[in-house]
Amino acid sequence: MDGVIALYKERGMTSHECVSSLRKILHTKKSWAHWYFGSNVDGVLPICIGQATKISELMMQSGKVYQGEITLGMAYDTEDLDGTLIAQQPIESPLTSSQIDDVLAKLTGDIMQVPPMYSAVKVNGHKLYEYARKGLTIDRDPRPIHIDYFKQLKPATYDPEKQTQTIYFEVGCSKGTYVRTLAVDFGKLINVPSVMTNLTRIKSGGFDISQCVTLKEVQTAVDSDNLETIFRPLAEALASYPQYKLDESRWEIVSHGGFLDQSINPDHDPLFV
């Protein structure tokens, strides 16, 4: 079994639980999931099986696309609704669509982002969430990320009773981006508490959500001995990368473990798998 499974991760399951379940269904230990994400987020979870694990690092370099919601007027310590409410401020004058677009524009391009305390980033040998669970806050260095675009999907809504405003967004971002931190940073730019209240990953590792299969569908494919319906070929996973058809002499070099000179594709840096 070699290839990539574009798994639809349901809410209520962590990425680790999805991978564990998939390994049991396929009776394999060799698999690699890209961009683990929490139980409160659903969407695309590409998983490499067998020889496909060799391209996992290349797949991780591809961008991700999310759709979700930012709610203004409250903040949580985890930057999503899984944590504890730490701040509230009534939104008495909702932002206009134009004002929202202006703030989103400030969070696009090459920017620096401080990773959240509730994350797996390591500081002094320990994961940040381990400090956070002890009530500790650790200084974190900002990291460079790239936001391709950050846009509204539909008009924002205002709740006059709760005095909160919810923004519906789509964002295309680089590896290492914390979307819930983008939600918090949005609020910081206008001096109001904010939190990510909903999130779905719709694209990751070169696959979009329409290509995904569920764990139940994987089990059905195994039971019917029809695995070709759930595996995606390596070429499809790497479709966004430049391709070159080798002639006989160059194939001879590659088949014996040799490297090709960059002249075959001078416009791109060489890739090694």
Beta strands, then each sheet from edge to edge (+ up, - down):
strand 1: 3-9
strand 2: 31-33
strand 3: 42-49
strand 4: 64-72
strand 5: 74-76
strand 6: 85-88
strand 7: 109-113
strand 8: 122-123
strand 9: 126-127
strand 10: 143-159
strand 11: 164-173
strand 12: 194-204
strand 13: 207-208
sheet 1: 1+ 3- 2+
sheet 2: 1+ 3- 12- 4+ 11- 10+ 7-
sheet 3: 1+ 3- 12- 13+
sheet 4: 5+ 6-
sheet 5: 8+ 9-
end
